[in-house]
Structure formats: C-alpha cells, structure tokens
C-alpha cells in the first residue's frame, strides 16, 4: 500500500520543486518506488518528476477535473511505495470561484485524497514569525492536515534554533533545515523553470539535491508522516476526446508544453501519435489525419522557425486537406507574424491572421472556460473546454472567425477567443479537460 504526501508552501519560489525532486530521488536511491504528481496547471514540473523517479508524472487539477478524474489519474500510484503531490503557489491559493471540484488550490487535493502536507518554509528575514505562518496554515482549513515543515535557506545555526524553538512551541514538527546551497538551484526563465529536457546536467543536479536533503532532513520521519493510501475505484476517467486517429504532434524545445495526461488519454482512446520537430525543419507526418502544435517557447526561436521552409511549407500543405490546431505558442506560429523581444518581426506560417508581439510584454495568466462557437479537432460547436493560459505575448491582430466565447475563472469574458480559418484553429489556452 502506498504512502501519500503533499509538498506545499506558503507561496511560490520557496523550494517546493527542489524538495519534491530531492525526496523522490533520495527514496528511490533507497530502493523505494516513488510516484509524483503535480497539483495545478503547471506543465513543466511533471518532466522533472519523471527524471527524479523514472515514472511518468501527471497534473491533477480541482478546478478543471472532477473527483473521479483525479482519482483515476492518481491510481497509477497504487503500486508505488511513496506518492508525492507537488503543489502550486501557496497551499490555499486558487481562484475565487469554484470550478469542477474545487478552486485549483493544492489544499483541495490534500483534503480530497486525505494526504498530509509537508510545508516548505523559507524564514529568510524572519525568525519566530515563520512559526506563526506555519500555524496559520495548519489551522486555516479543518480538512487539511499538516504533517510538519522543512525549513529552507536557513542563514545560520542561531537562526535555525530560533525558528525551531518557535515551531516546537506551536506543536509543529520540523523534519529538517536546509542551509542556502546555490548548487541545487534550478534555472528559470519567463514561464517558469527551464525545461528538464533542455538541461543536460539535470540528473546530476537532482542527485546533488537528494544528497543535500538527505544530509539535512530526517527522511524516515517524513516517510512516517505519510498516510497509507490505496486508490478508490473511479467510476469513470478523464473526459478527453482525441483530436484524430493519427496525430502529428510538434515536439521540440519550441513546442513542448503539452499535458502528459492528455497524451495518455489520446493513446488510451486508440489514437496514434507521431512527433516531428519544426526546429529541425521537419514537416508533419503526411499519413496523419490531424496536426497539433502545443505551446512552448517559439518566441525564443522565431527567426529559426521563420527560416525553416520545409516545416512551413509542409504544414501549409497539410492544412489544405486536414485540420491543424495550435495551443498558445503553437497558435502564435499558426499566425501571420511574431515580433520577438527585440522588436524584430518574423513571418510565421500564415494559416491564421493572428499577429503577436513580445516587444511589449504583458502577462496573461489564469484558468479558461471556453464554449466553442466553431469546431476544432476532437470537439464540436457547443463543447465546453477547460484549460489554462500563461504567456506574455500581446495581440496585435486576431482577425479570423472567433473559435469560442472564452471566460476566465470569475466568469468575465476575455479577448483571447482563439481563431478559425479553413482547416486551422488555435487557442491561447492549453486544454486540460472537457466538461461532461
């Protein structure tokens, strides 16, 4: 029977991912079978989890998914010794309006699955106040149970002693304290961590994090705090329809933001996926019946994409007879032009009239609920799709037929409607699930 834990924190940037990876690798080094999950819509962290554990990780999201879907996804951990769910942002951070089964907060997953929470606390610039924060998180919601804390970025032994004494007075267990250690810092860029597949030394970095955490954290105590868990039989799984039988999927450093659970659901439904690299100037498989361009970092490779004649010509030829869909960065590449951060305008594939710019950056972030006004691969007009949008591009033009009426999590209509022209469609949000 697996033992379940949630790794969370009071805020982003405290060290959740590093601790999750370190615990997973340290326990794996001890011969334990470890399964990770990511709570929330972050599509980068699961790839790091997979490197640390040797097992695929997926997202679970209470705003976009119902309880049955979440239980079906986490059931993959039934054969593991330890199951770790890494949270997003702070423990209780979600949206103001409830979604399918919650607000998207990590606390929703902890309560739903009955897994206790290990908090990562960064007491930089604090001492006893760190205990007040931990106690407030412990007492905020009755259904969420705090197992204990790991202190991160401790400045000195005296600093650690002050914080430990305060936490002990509050009745909160301290599993360990990590001094500052630059060697295990994960590199970042504007949409989060630099992706695992782009870091040749990621395995060594995780090994060093595991060694460091094992030296300073009581791994046995953390493991004992986990709750024995066996998954409930899900009445049904995730509601996902493949966009086609044979799917040509763009996959490289510019097109890598795709939810693992989506690909698994497509394959489970009988779809076949063939990958191609636009950055390597490859065209989609001519035998496929649909092409899908996920998001990623096309803005970092815009000049190369613009110059890749075989890719652009092959994609346009494909779209003459079969559907092509792009999400976020993929949507931008389906457009007419993309202006990079230096103000240089690059010609894209021209399947849609969309023009975007990174010269003046503006963050777009949040859950999206889209009611399709036109068909897109796998979904008919009227379908209600749940997804998440995160990018810094500015729309200069979006002249084509709107694909959907799109609302944010508060119910407000937003301008990023997506587009349709001929066989090409695109959205700024990444699809997570379809409402039943």
C-alpha positions in Angstrom: 0.0 0.0 0.0 1.4 3.4 -1.0 2.0 6.3 1.5 0.8 9.7 0.3 2.1 13.2 1.0 1.6 16.7 -0.4 4.6 19.1 -0.7 3.4 22.7 -0.4 4.5 26.1 0.9 3.1 29.5 1.9 4.0 30.9 -1.5 5.7 30.3 -4.9 9.5 30.3 -5.1 10.1 28.8 -1.7 11.6 25.5 -2.9 8.7 23.0 -3.4 10.0 21.6 -6.6 13.6 21.2 -5.3 12.4 19.4 -2.2 10.0 17.2 -4.1 12.7 16.1 -6.5 15.2 15.6 -3.8 12.9 13.4 -1.6 11.8 11.4 -4.7 15.4 10.7 -5.7 16.6 10.0 -2.2 13.9 7.5 -1.5 14.4 6.0 -5.0 18.1 5.6 -4.1 17.0 3.6 -1.1 15.1 1.2 -3.3 11.6 2.7 -2.9 9.2 3.1 -5.8 8.1 6.7 -5.9 5.3 8.3 -7.9 4.9 12.0 -8.3 2.0 14.3 -9.3 1.7 18.0 -9.9 -1.3 19.8 -8.3 -2.5 22.6 -10.6 -1.9 23.5 -14.2 1.9 23.8 -14.4 3.0 21.7 -17.3 6.8 21.9 -16.7 7.3 20.2 -13.4 6.0 16.7 -14.3 9.0 16.3 -16.6 11.3 16.9 -13.7 9.4 14.4 -11.6 9.9 11.8 -14.3 13.6 12.3 -14.3 13.7 12.0 -10.5 11.6 8.9 -10.2 11.8 7.1 -13.5 8.0 7.2 -13.7 5.7 9.5 -15.7 4.0 12.2 -13.7 0.7 14.0 -14.5 -1.2 17.0 -13.4 -4.3 16.8 -11.1 -6.4 19.9 -11.0 -9.5 20.5 -8.9 -10.7 23.5 -11.0 -10.7 21.6 -14.3 -11.2 18.0 -13.2 -13.9 16.2 -11.2 -13.1 13.9 -8.4 -13.5 10.7 -10.5 -10.9 12.0 -13.0 -8.5 12.9 -10.3 -8.9 9.5 -8.6 -8.4 7.8 -11.9 -5.2 9.7 -12.6 -3.6 9.2 -9.1 -4.5 5.4 -9.2 -1.2 5.0 -11.2 0.5 5.4 -7.8 -1.2 2.2 -6.4 1.9 0.1 -7.0 4.3 2.7 -5.5 5.8 2.8 -2.0 5.5 6.6 -1.8 3.3 9.1 -3.6 4.2 12.8 -3.6 1.9 15.5 -4.9 3.8 18.8 -5.5 1.6 21.8 -5.0 1.4 25.1 -6.9 1.8 28.6 -5.4 0.7 28.7 -1.8 -1.2 25.9 -0.1 -4.6 27.6 -0.2 -4.1 29.6 -3.4 -6.7 29.1 -6.1 -9.3 31.1 -7.9 -12.2 32.9 -6.2 -14.9 30.9 -8.0 -15.1 27.2 -7.5 -14.6 25.0 -10.6 -15.5 21.3 -11.2 -14.3 20.0 -7.8 -12.6 23.0 -6.2 -10.7 26.2 -6.7 -7.5 24.7 -8.1 -5.8 25.0 -4.7 -3.3 22.4 -3.5 -5.4 22.1 -0.3 -8.2 20.7 -2.4 -6.1 17.8 -3.5 -4.7 17.2 0.0 -8.2 17.1 1.5 -9.7 15.1 -1.3 -7.1 12.4 -1.1 -6.6 12.5 2.7 -2.8 13.1 2.3 -1.0 15.2 4.9 1.0 18.3 3.9 4.7 18.9 4.3 5.3 22.6 4.2 8.5 24.1 2.8 9.1 27.3 4.9 11.6 30.0 3.9 12.2 32.1 7.0 14.6 34.5 5.3 14.3 37.8 7.1 12.2 36.1 9.8 12.5 34.1 12.9 9.6 33.3 15.2 7.1 34.7 12.6 7.8 31.7 10.5 6.1 29.6 13.2 3.1 31.9 13.1 2.8 31.4 9.4 3.0 27.7 9.7 0.4 27.6 12.5 -1.9 29.7 10.5 -1.7 27.4 7.5 -2.2 24.4 9.8 -5.4 25.8 11.3 -6.9 27.5 8.2 -8.9 24.6 6.9 -10.2 21.7 9.1 -9.9 19.1 6.4 -6.3 19.7 5.6 -3.7 18.1 7.9 -0.2 19.4 8.4 2.5 16.7 8.9 5.4 19.1 9.6 7.8 21.5 7.9 11.1 21.6 6.2 13.0 24.9 6.7 14.8 26.2 3.6 17.6 28.8 3.1 18.5 28.9 6.8 21.0 31.7 7.4 22.9 30.3 10.5 22.7 27.8 13.4 21.3 30.6 15.6 18.6 31.4 13.0 17.7 27.7 12.8 17.5 27.5 16.6 15.1 30.5 16.9 12.8 29.1 14.2 12.8 25.5 15.6 12.0 26.7 19.1 9.1 28.7 17.9 7.7 25.8 15.8 8.2 23.4 18.7 6.2 25.8 20.9 3.4 25.7 18.3 3.4 21.9 18.2 4.7 21.7 14.7 7.3 19.1 13.7 10.4 20.2 12.0 11.7 17.5 9.6 14.9 19.3 8.8 16.6 22.6 7.9 18.4 23.4 4.7 21.2 26.0 4.6 21.5 28.1 1.5 23.0 25.9 -1.3 23.3 27.5 -4.7 24.4 24.3 -6.4 20.8 22.9 -6.3 19.1 26.0 -7.7 17.0 25.2 -10.8 17.4 27.7 -13.6 14.4 29.8 -14.6 13.0 31.8 -17.5 9.9 33.9 -18.0 7.3 31.0 -18.0 8.9 29.1 -15.1 11.8 26.6 -14.8 14.0 25.9 -17.8 12.6 22.6 -19.0 14.1 19.3 -17.9 14.8 18.2 -21.4 16.9 21.3 -22.1 19.2 20.7 -19.1 21.9 18.1 -19.9 23.0 18.0 -16.3 19.6 17.7 -14.7 20.2 14.2 -13.4 23.3 15.3 -11.6 21.6 18.3 -10.2 18.8 16.1 -8.8 21.4 13.7 -7.4 23.1 16.6 -5.6 19.7 17.9 -4.2 19.0 14.4 -2.9 22.4 14.1 -1.2 22.0 17.6 0.3 18.4 17.0 1.6 19.3 13.5 2.9 22.1 15.2 4.9 19.8 17.8 6.5 16.3 16.2 6.6 15.1 13.2 8.5 13.8 11.2 5.6 12.5 8.4 7.8 10.4 10.9 9.8 9.0 12.4 6.7 8.1 9.0 5.4 6.4 8.0 8.7 4.2 11.1 8.5 2.7 9.9 5.2 -0.8 8.4 5.2 -1.2 4.9 4.0 -3.4 5.1 0.9 -5.0 2.9 -1.7 -6.9 4.4 -4.6 -10.6 4.3 -4.8 -12.1 2.6 -7.9 -13.0 5.5 -10.2 -16.4 5.3 -11.8 -15.1 7.0 -14.9 -11.9 8.6 -16.1 -10.9 11.9 -17.6 -13.2 13.3 -20.2 -10.8 13.7 -23.2 -11.6 13.1 -26.9 -8.6 12.6 -29.2 -8.4 15.2 -32.0 -7.9 12.3 -34.5 -6.9 8.7 -35.0 -3.4 9.6 -36.2 -2.0 12.7 -34.6 1.2 14.5 -35.9 2.5 16.3 -32.7 5.1 19.0 -32.9 7.7 18.2 -30.2 11.0 20.1 -29.5 12.3 23.0 -27.4 9.9 25.4 -29.0 6.8 23.1 -28.8 6.9 21.2 -25.5 4.0 22.4 -23.3 1.6 19.6 -23.5 -0.1 17.9 -20.5 1.1 14.3 -20.1 -2.4 13.2 -19.1 -3.8 14.5 -22.5 -1.3 12.4 -24.5 -2.0 9.4 -22.3 -5.8 9.8 -22.7 -5.4 10.1 -26.5 -3.4 6.9 -26.6 -5.8 5.1 -24.3 -8.6 6.0 -26.7 -6.8 4.3 -29.5 -5.1 7.3 -31.1 -1.5 7.0 -32.6 0.9 9.9 -32.1 3.9 10.7 -34.3 6.2 13.5 -33.4 8.1 15.9 -35.6 10.4 18.9 -34.9 9.7 22.2 -36.5 13.1 23.5 -35.2 14.7 20.7 -37.2 12.7 21.8 -40.2 10.6 18.7 -40.2 7.1 18.6 -41.7 4.2 16.7 -40.1 3.7 13.1 -41.0 1.8 13.0 -44.3 -0.1 9.9 -43.1 -1.6 11.7 -40.1 -5.2 12.9 -40.1 -4.6 15.9 -37.7 -1.7 18.1 -36.7 -1.3 19.5 -33.2 1.1 22.3 -32.3 1.4 22.7 -28.5 2.8 25.7 -26.7 6.4 26.3 -25.7 8.9 29.0 -26.5 8.5 29.9 -30.1 9.5 33.5 -29.2 13.0 32.3 -28.4 13.3 30.5 -31.8 11.2 32.8 -34.0 14.0 33.5 -36.5 14.7 29.8 -37.0 11.1 28.9 -37.4 10.6 31.7 -39.9 13.6 30.3 -41.9 12.5 26.7 -41.9 11.0 26.4 -45.3 10.3 22.7 -45.2 8.3 22.9 -42.0 6.3 25.9 -43.0 5.5 24.6 -46.5 4.7 21.1 -45.2 2.3 22.5 -42.6 0.5 24.6 -45.1 0.2 21.7 -47.5 -1.1 19.5 -44.6 -3.7 22.2 -43.7 -5.2 22.2 -47.2 -6.9 18.9 -46.5 -6.7 18.1 -42.8 -7.2 20.1 -39.5 -4.3 21.8 -37.8 -4.6 23.1 -34.2 -2.2 25.2 -32.1 -2.2 26.0 -28.4 -0.7 29.2 -27.1 2.8 29.2 -28.7 1.6 26.8 -31.4 -1.3 29.2 -32.0 1.2 32.1 -32.5 3.2 30.0 -35.0 0.0 29.4 -37.0 -0.4 33.1 -37.3 0.9 35.6 -39.8 3.8 37.1 -37.8 5.5 37.1 -34.4 7.5 40.0 -33.1 10.3 39.0 -30.7 11.5 40.7 -27.6 14.0 42.8 -29.6 11.2 44.2 -31.8 12.1 42.0 -34.9 9.1 40.8 -36.8 9.3 37.2 -38.0 6.9 35.7 -40.6 5.1 32.6 -39.3 3.1 30.0 -41.2 0.2 32.3 -42.2 -2.6 29.7 -41.6 -4.3 32.2 -39.4 -4.3 36.0 -39.4 -3.1 36.3 -35.8 -0.2 38.6 -35.1 1.6 38.7 -31.7 4.4 40.6 -30.1 6.8 40.1 -27.2 8.4 43.5 -27.7 5.9 44.9 -25.1 5.4 42.1 -22.6 2.1 41.6 -20.8 1.4 38.6 -18.7 -1.8 36.6 -19.4 -2.4 34.1 -16.7 -5.4 32.1 -15.4 -7.9 29.3 -15.9 -10.2 29.5 -19.0 -13.6 28.1 -19.8 -14.4 28.1 -23.5 -17.7 27.5 -25.2 -16.8 26.5 -28.8 -18.6 28.6 -31.4 -16.9 26.6 -34.2 -15.5 23.0 -34.4 -11.9 22.2 -33.5 -10.2 18.8 -33.7 -11.9 16.4 -31.4 -14.7 18.8 -30.3 -17.8 20.2 -31.9 -19.6 23.6 -31.5 -21.1 23.9 -28.1 -18.5 21.9 -26.3 -17.2 23.5 -23.1 -13.5 23.1 -22.6 -11.5 23.9 -19.5 -7.9 25.0 -19.8 -5.2 27.3 -18.6 -3.5 30.3 -20.2 0.0 31.6 -19.4 2.0 33.7 -21.8 3.5 37.2 -22.2 2.5 38.0 -25.8 0.4 41.0 -26.9 -2.2 40.5 -29.6 -1.6 42.9 -32.5 -4.3 41.4 -34.7 -6.8 38.5 -34.3 -8.9 39.0 -37.5 -10.3 35.5 -38.1 -13.6 33.9 -37.0 -13.6 33.6 -33.2 -13.3 30.0 -32.2 -15.0 30.3 -28.8 -16.5 32.6 -26.2 -13.9 32.4 -23.5 -14.3 33.3 -19.8 -11.8 33.5 -17.0 -12.4 31.8 -13.7 -14.6 34.7 -12.4 -16.9 34.4 -15.4 -15.6 37.5 -17.2 -15.4 37.4 -21.0 -11.8 37.8 -22.3 -10.5 38.9 -25.6 -8.4 35.8 -26.3 -11.1 34.0 -28.2 -9.0 31.8 -30.4 -9.4 31.7 -34.1 -10.6 29.6 -37.0 -9.8 29.9 -40.7 -10.3 26.9 -43.1 -8.8 23.8 -41.5 -6.7 25.8 -39.0 -7.7 26.5 -35.4 -5.9 27.9 -32.4 -6.4 28.9 -28.8 -4.3 30.8 -26.2 -5.3 28.3 -23.5 -3.9 24.8 -23.1 -6.7 22.2 -22.9 -7.0 20.3 -19.6 -10.4 18.6 -19.8 -13.9 18.9 -21.4 -16.9 19.4 -19.2 -19.1 16.3 -19.2 
